[in-house]
Amino acid sequence: MTPSRKTAPRRHHTNELRPDDIVAFRPDLEYTAHDDGFVIRNNTMIHTFRGPSYAAQLGRLIAEGDLRAGQIQAEMIAGGADVFMVCETLQGFLNQGLFDDDPKYGGIGPRPQMLEVKPEMPNIEEEALGNA
């Protein structure tokens, strides 16, 4: 039975930010820090994020490019930011396509399939010879 498009896992995009995802802006976006937030831009768009008290710190952490979502969330919460607002903001950035989602570079992307490894069973010849 072939899975339908609705139930088949998405192979090239994930819809939910996970704590172990490395979070970075797309490589084509130029990051500029401001005291009250940040701006990211390229030749076709400008995205300004200002307002929330945590905006500048969040931009700096994402711009580092090697932190996991869970690490960013923990740092933001330790700094007094609301956990739900931080998670909602990060998810919103993902939904807007601002994060590097190319798994080739360690970004957000499809997870490798986990294989169940079963212990090897001794074959009959090994058992008979006492090598098991």
Contacts in CASP RR format, 6 or more apart in sequence:
PFRMAT RR
TARGET T0000
AUTHOR 0000-0000-0000
METHOD contacts of the structure
MODEL  1
MTPSRKTAPRRHHTNELRPDDIVAFRPDLEYTAHDDGFVIRNNTMIHTFR
GPSYAAQLGRLIAEGDLRAGQIQAEMIAGGADVFMVCETLQGFLNQGLFD
DDPKYGGIGPRPQMLEVKPEMPNIEEEALGNA
9 110 0 8 1.000
10 110 0 8 1.000
11 110 0 8 1.000
12 109 0 8 1.000
12 110 0 8 1.000
13 101 0 8 1.000
13 109 0 8 1.000
13 110 0 8 1.000
14 21 0 8 1.000
14 101 0 8 1.000
14 108 0 8 1.000
14 109 0 8 1.000
14 110 0 8 1.000
14 111 0 8 1.000
15 95 0 8 1.000
16 91 0 8 1.000
17 23 0 8 1.000
17 69 0 8 1.000
17 87 0 8 1.000
17 90 0 8 1.000
17 91 0 8 1.000
17 94 0 8 1.000
17 108 0 8 1.000
18 69 0 8 1.000
19 68 0 8 1.000
19 69 0 8 1.000
19 70 0 8 1.000
19 73 0 8 1.000
20 68 0 8 1.000
20 69 0 8 1.000
20 70 0 8 1.000
21 68 0 8 1.000
21 69 0 8 1.000
21 107 0 8 1.000
21 108 0 8 1.000
21 109 0 8 1.000
22 65 0 8 1.000
22 66 0 8 1.000
22 67 0 8 1.000
22 68 0 8 1.000
22 69 0 8 1.000
22 106 0 8 1.000
22 107 0 8 1.000
22 108 0 8 1.000
23 62 0 8 1.000
23 65 0 8 1.000
23 67 0 8 1.000
23 68 0 8 1.000
23 69 0 8 1.000
23 72 0 8 1.000
23 90 0 8 1.000
23 99 0 8 1.000
23 107 0 8 1.000
23 108 0 8 1.000
24 62 0 8 1.000
24 63 0 8 1.000
24 64 0 8 1.000
24 65 0 8 1.000
24 66 0 8 1.000
24 99 0 8 1.000
24 100 0 8 1.000
24 107 0 8 1.000
25 31 0 8 1.000
25 40 0 8 1.000
25 62 0 8 1.000
25 63 0 8 1.000
25 65 0 8 1.000
25 98 0 8 1.000
25 99 0 8 1.000
25 100 0 8 1.000
26 97 0 8 1.000
26 98 0 8 1.000
26 99 0 8 1.000
26 100 0 8 1.000
26 101 0 8 1.000
27 100 0 8 1.000
27 105 0 8 1.000
28 42 0 8 1.000
29 40 0 8 1.000
29 41 0 8 1.000
29 42 0 8 1.000
29 47 0 8 1.000
29 98 0 8 1.000
30 40 0 8 1.000
30 41 0 8 1.000
30 42 0 8 1.000
31 38 0 8 1.000
31 39 0 8 1.000
31 40 0 8 1.000
31 59 0 8 1.000
31 62 0 8 1.000
31 63 0 8 1.000
32 38 0 8 1.000
32 39 0 8 1.000
32 40 0 8 1.000
32 41 0 8 1.000
33 56 0 8 1.000
33 59 0 8 1.000
33 60 0 8 1.000
33 63 0 8 1.000
34 50 0 8 1.000
34 56 0 8 1.000
35 56 0 8 1.000
36 50 0 8 1.000
36 51 0 8 1.000
36 55 0 8 1.000
36 56 0 8 1.000
37 49 0 8 1.000
37 50 0 8 1.000
37 51 0 8 1.000
37 55 0 8 1.000
37 56 0 8 1.000
37 58 0 8 1.000
37 59 0 8 1.000
38 48 0 8 1.000
38 49 0 8 1.000
38 50 0 8 1.000
38 55 0 8 1.000
38 56 0 8 1.000
38 58 0 8 1.000
38 59 0 8 1.000
38 60 0 8 1.000
38 63 0 8 1.000
39 46 0 8 1.000
39 47 0 8 1.000
39 48 0 8 1.000
39 49 0 8 1.000
40 46 0 8 1.000
40 47 0 8 1.000
40 49 0 8 1.000
40 98 0 8 1.000
41 47 0 8 1.000
47 96 0 8 1.000
47 98 0 8 1.000
49 55 0 8 1.000
49 58 0 8 1.000
49 59 0 8 1.000
49 89 0 8 1.000
52 58 0 8 1.000
52 81 0 8 1.000
52 85 0 8 1.000
52 89 0 8 1.000
53 81 0 8 1.000
54 76 0 8 1.000
54 79 0 8 1.000
54 80 0 8 1.000
54 81 0 8 1.000
54 85 0 8 1.000
54 86 0 8 1.000
57 75 0 8 1.000
57 76 0 8 1.000
57 79 0 8 1.000
57 81 0 8 1.000
58 72 0 8 1.000
58 76 0 8 1.000
58 81 0 8 1.000
58 86 0 8 1.000
58 89 0 8 1.000
58 90 0 8 1.000
61 67 0 8 1.000
61 71 0 8 1.000
61 72 0 8 1.000
61 75 0 8 1.000
61 76 0 8 1.000
62 72 0 8 1.000
62 93 0 8 1.000
62 99 0 8 1.000
67 75 0 8 1.000
69 90 0 8 1.000
72 86 0 8 1.000
72 90 0 8 1.000
73 83 0 8 1.000
73 86 0 8 1.000
73 87 0 8 1.000
73 90 0 8 1.000
76 83 0 8 1.000
76 86 0 8 1.000
77 83 0 8 1.000
77 86 0 8 1.000
93 99 0 8 1.000
94 101 0 8 1.000
94 108 0 8 1.000
99 107 0 8 1.000
99 108 0 8 1.000
100 106 0 8 1.000
100 107 0 8 1.000
100 108 0 8 1.000
101 107 0 8 1.000
101 108 0 8 1.000
101 109 0 8 1.000
102 109 0 8 1.000
103 109 0 8 1.000
103 110 0 8 1.000
122 131 0 8 1.000
122 132 0 8 1.000
126 132 0 8 1.000
END
